[in-house]
């Protein structure tokens, strides 16, 4: 589900040309809008984008993992 978003952030991270980065940020915004309209959890999407934008930010990865874990635990009780 998030593979296109991962690919776009990869291009942003490894591109050096500012105009190319801007173009890909527009693509990311369109993809995020499409995912939100498809019913993806907005908080999970926000945390995922934060994780993908800075690959070495371990705190962002931990927050995403904790959010996914807490969400899966809360789903089992209903």
Secondary structure, DSSP 8 states (H G I E B T S, - for coil): --HHHHHHHHHHHH---HHHHHHHHHHHHHHHHHHHHHT--HHHHHHHHHHHH-TT-HHHHHHHHHHHHHHHHHHHT-
